[in-house]
Amino acid sequence: MSTNKPLPTPTEISAPYWNGLKEGRLTLPHCKSCGHWIFFPRRHCDKCWSQDLEWKEVKGTGTLYTYTLTRVPTLPDFADEMPQKMAVVELDEGVRINTTLIGVDESEIKVGMRVKPVFDTVKSDGAALLRFTAADKDIASRIDSTPAALAAAAEAAADTVPVAAKRQVRCDDEAAMKALVSDTFSPWSNQIVVDQALIDEFAGLSGDDYWIHTDPERARKQSPFGGTIAHGALVQVLQSRLRIPLEFEVVGFNNMVNYGSDRLRFPAPVPAGSRIHARSRVKSVEKLPKGMQLTMEIVTHVVGSERPSVINDLVILYM
């Protein structure tokens, strides 16, 4: 997830609710005068108007009141969550809470189904959101969805996939090299988190400290992206850290020269905190007097986004 995703801002009235979520507890205002449970948090009971309230912990179990599926992200930052399973849950105490469902397939969702809470840490400072899942699902009550945790989980999953032996292709075999040209992209690479610290480090090295990259507060107010974004050049450079699983290996050369790029485009932003990954395809192969020239199209995406953030036609000469 991106750290630019809008999150609720705790107020004096609602702070006990958000602090409880950080600790893996669901607390609600309870009226001491009439016993009514209250949500959203407020200073008075919406039934008897008493201001004699207390915060009490509840189990968080309930039923699914209604839901909808969203397949188009409202912001690029939400691309990694598509489709979102937006829901309203009615707790056993009678209050209704807007939330999202996790750990359930679309075909399993039924209005009236029993649900239970999942406390989802979404920021490194411990900020958490309340999600729900089906009551019969074996899902931990506390999960970590910070960008770093999600990237680490993806890395660990990739490490468990057996690595197939790569097909070796000699660079001086023109027919075999040209047979690598394809319209089909490779599988996805590992994932990298492009956080604000990395963006700031690149700004210091490059001298490009424009506020849209380095000033989160101003970017939240003035940027059309709702927060800071990574430099396009930074995302391009990070392609070197993305291990794209190619099924072939070019061999038989004495030297390999990176000639640069035939095309370099930045079609979509990378919000601070996003996870990125890449895939590639061989776009063209040409025999030259100096050797065999291969053009590799590498596309880098924010995880979950169909639109690439970087398109790089990398030109390599094998000699």
Buried (B, 14 or more C-beta within 10 A) or exposed (E): BBBBBEEEEBEEEBEBBBBBBBEEBBBBBBBEEEEBBBBBBEEBBEEEEEEEBEEEEBEBBBBBBEBEEBEEBEBBBBBBBBEBBBBBBBBEBEBBBEBBBBBBEEEEBEEEBEBBBBBBBBBBEEBBBBBBBBEEBEBEEBBBBBBEBBBBEBEEEBEEEEEEEEEEBBBBBEEBBBEBEEEEBBEBBBBBBBBBEBBBEBBEEEEEEEEBBBBBEEBBEEBEBBBBBBBBBBBBBBBEEBEBBBEBEBEEBEEEBEEEBEEBBBEBBBBBBBBBBBBBBBBBBEEEEEBBBBBBBBBBBBBBBEEBBBBBBBBBBBB
